[in-house]
Amino acid sequence: MLRNAVAFVYPAYASLNCIKTTKSEEHIMWMTYWILFASTAIVECSTLGRVIPFFSVIRCVFLVMCYLPSVNVVTGMQFDA
């Protein structure tokens, strides 16, 4: 429960603030974050998430790394349409 709150509360707040700006890079970063959040949540609920030890902890650390500006994992990912 705490891990989900850590991965959800600040990104939700930052995403709502991002809507007010015109910075497309920031919009792309948060949209990518939410896609990763949803994808890892699906994996966590599946059998694979139950088989991998400490998956929820690994997921939480990965998602925090995605929204921390000093690490900035999300900007290194490029998704071309």
ChimeraX attribute file (.defattr): number of C-alpha atoms within 10 A of each C-alpha:
attribute: neighborCount
match mode: 1-to-1
recipient: residues
	/A:1	5
	/A:2	8
	/A:3	15
	/A:4	15
	/A:5	11
	/A:6	14
	/A:7	21
	/A:8	16
	/A:9	11
	/A:10	13
	/A:11	20
	/A:12	13
	/A:13	10
	/A:14	13
	/A:15	18
	/A:16	12
	/A:17	10
	/A:18	16
	/A:19	13
	/A:20	8
	/A:21	10
	/A:22	9
	/A:23	10
	/A:24	11
	/A:25	10
	/A:26	16
	/A:27	15
	/A:28	15
	/A:29	20
	/A:30	23
	/A:31	14
	/A:32	18
	/A:33	22
	/A:34	17
	/A:35	11
	/A:36	17
	/A:37	19
	/A:38	12
	/A:39	11
	/A:40	19
	/A:41	15
	/A:42	13
	/A:43	15
	/A:44	17
	/A:45	11
	/A:46	11
	/A:47	10
	/A:48	12
	/A:49	17
	/A:50	13
	/A:51	10
	/A:52	11
	/A:53	10
	/A:54	10
	/A:55	16
	/A:56	19
	/A:57	12
	/A:58	13
	/A:59	21
	/A:60	20
	/A:61	14
	/A:62	16
	/A:63	24
	/A:64	21
	/A:65	16
	/A:66	24
	/A:67	20
	/A:68	12
	/A:69	11
	/A:70	8
	/A:71	11
	/A:72	14
	/A:73	17
	/A:74	20
	/A:75	17
	/A:76	9
	/A:77	10
	/A:78	9
	/A:79	7
	/A:80	4
	/A:81	3
